[in-house]
Amino acid sequence: MAALADLALPLTCASCHGPGSAVCPECLAAVRSVVWPYPRPVRPSPCPDRLPRVWAAAAFEGPLAGVVAAYKDDGRRDLAPLLAGLMAGAVDGAVRGAPELRRALAAGNGPVLVVPVPSSASARRRRGDFPLARLATLACDGFGPGEVVTADALRLRRRVADQAGLGARERQVNLEHAMQVRERWWPVVARASCLLVDDVLTTGATLVEAARALRAGGARTVVAATMCATSRRGGAPGRLPADSR
């Protein structure tokens, strides 16, 4: 059956576009080479004010950049298992590394809410789903029942420009007061411990605005996790996936 499916819809590598597999052995080895042994706290440079603490699992370099973009914008949902592993590592690193989240779980103060940063309604229609939320849900599977749950609790309250290609200051202005907690989530977010998740940490502007919206909704704690992080210490960041957040 797999061979017949490959004849109809031949697989190509999401990075180098060679035939035969979702990620070819060479590109997979390159992806693994930028995954850190353990998820680590990361900060962009310069670091924006009020950025929550962020954990990431890998550097946004080489073939991994192509894999992230293909999953998110080219409909390559076959890449979900690979990327979900990175997301799960980042989420686990944040839950274990943030004392306030550890205390919340130990005290049984409700589940930690894993909140994906929102995409616009037009982006969801274009993609046909919410790919980041799918990874967030898969990343929660390793926790006990009711410990960590996905919460699609944020929405965009106004139109924003595509973030790709914008500088740090432009991203901050583009997103300022652009997000809010969905009305039906108000009772859940109030006094909750929240873990924001995104695919890539670049300038930090998206996480700053998402964290502001959650705090405005009454969240007790906000920390963040991303699959990977760019290098912002001089030089240009890696290729960003197109986005309409």
N, C-alpha and C positions, 0 to 999 in steps of 0.2 A: 504493500500500500504506500509506503514511503517513497519507493522508486517511482510508482505511477504518479504520485502527487508532484514529485520533482520534475517529471516530464511536463506536466501542465503548468506548474508554477516553480520553475527552477530557482533554487536558493542561490543567492550571491552573498559574499561577505559584506557586512554592513560598513566596513571600513575601506578595504581596497577594491571591493566589487568583483573579486574573483569568484568563479563558480564553485559550487559544491557544498557550502556550509554557511550557516548564519554568520559565523565569525571563523575565518580560516585559522589553521594552527599558528601561522606566523603572527597574525594580528592578535590572536588570543594570548600568545606569549607576551606580546608587547603590552596588552592590557594588564596582564598579571604583573608586569614589571613596575607599573605605576601604582599598584595597590599596596598600601602600607601594611606592615605586619599587624598593626593594631590601629583602630580608628583613633584619630588625634584631634585635639582642639586646634582650630585654625582661625586666623584673623586676616582680612585683607589689609593692604598697606597702600594708601592711608585707610584707617579704620573709621567708619562713620560713628557719630555719637549714637548711643542707645542701641547699638547692635547687640543682640543677645549672644551668649556664649554659643559657639558653633562647633560641632564635631563633624569630621569628614572621614571617608574611608580610602580616598585615592586622590592622586593629582590629575587634573584635567589636562591631559597631554596625549599626543600621538593618536593611535587608533581609538582610544577610549572616547575622544571627542566626537569621532565619527559615529561610534556606536550609540552614544547618547542622543545625538541629533537624529539618527535614523529611527530610533525607537520613538522619539517624541513627535517628529514632524513628517516622517516618511511612512508611517503606518507599520513599522517593523515590530509588531507586538511579539514576534517569536524571540525577541531579545529580552523579554521580561525576566526569565529566570536568571540570566546573567546579571542584569542590573538590580534585580530584587536582592541578590546576595550582597551587593555593595550597599544598598539602602538599609538592609537588615543590620549590617555591620555598623553603619553610622548611627542608626537608632539605638542599637545595643550599647555602643560607646557612650552616647549621650545619657542614656538611662543609668548606666553604671557610673558615669563620670560626674554627673551633676548631683551634688548632695541633696538638693531640694527634691529632686525626683525620687531618689532612693528613700528619703524620709517619707514622701507621700505614699509610696508603695508599701513600705514597712508599717505605716500607721493605718493602712487600709482606707485612706482618704479618697476613695473613688478611683477610677482608672486614670492613667495618664492619657490625655487626648493627643493623638498624633494628627496634626492639622496640616494638610498640604497647602502651600501657597496657591491662591486661586488663579485660574486662567479666565479670560473673557468668554462670554457666551458665544461669540463668533468663533473663537479658537476651538471651543468644545464642539461646535457644529462642524467645523472644517475637519477636525480629527475624528469625529464620531464617538469620542469618549473623553475621559479625563485620565490620561496616561500616568500622571504623577500619583493620583489617588490609587491607581491599581498597584503601583510599586509600594506605596505606603501600607496598603492592606496586606500585601504579601510579607512585608517586613515585620508586621505584628504577629505573625503566625508562631514565632518561637517563644512567645511569652505565655504565662498562665492565663486561664479564662478570666476576663474582666480586669486584667492588670493594665494592658495597653490596648487602646482601641482607636481606629481611624475615625476622624470627625471632619467631614467636609463643611467646616463651620464658617469659612470666610467667603466673601464675594467682593467683586469690584463694584464700587458704587458710581463710577464714572468711566468714560473711555480713557484709555492710556495709549501712548505710542508704543510701537515695537521697541523693546529694550535693546535688541541686537544693534551694535554699532554706536550706542550712546556712551558717553563718558560718565565718570562717577557723579559729577554734579548734575549732569543732564538726567541721569537715572533717578536721582533723588527728587528733583523737581517734577519729573514725569509721574512719580508714584506718590507724591505727598498727599496724604489724606485721601487716597484712592480706594482703600479697603475698609470693610466693616464686617462685623459678625452678622451672620444671617439671623433673622428675627427668631426663627424656631429654635436656634441654638443658644439664645440668651440664657435660659435657665441652666444649661449644661456648662457653658463656658464660665459663668460667674463662679469665682472661687476655685476654679479648676487648675490643675497643673498641666501645662500645654507644651508639647514638643512640635515645633514647626519643622516641616520637611520641604526640601527643594532639591532639584537635581544638581545644580552647580552653584557654588559660592564664587561670585566675581567681585563686585564692589561692595556687596552687602546691603544695597539700597532696598531690594525686595524684602529681605528679612527684617530690616528696620521698620518698614511700613506695616508688614504683617504682624510683627510683635506689638507695634503701637495699637493696631486695631484690636488685638486680643486683650491687651491691658485695658483699653477703653471699654471693652466688654466685661471687665471684672476679673480676668484671669489672675490667679494668685502667683503663678510662676510661668515664665516663658523662656525656654531654651530652644536650640535649633540643631538640626542635623541635615547634611547634604551628602549625596553620593560622592562628590568630588569637589575640589577647590582649585581655582586658577592661581597662578603666581602673579601677584601684582607688584612685585618689587622690581620696577624697571621693565623695559621690554613690553611687548604686546601680549595680551592674554590669548589663550587658545581659541579656536573657532567656537563661537557661541551658537547653540541651536536657536533658530528663529523662534520668536515668541511674540504673543500679543498681550502679555500681562500689562 
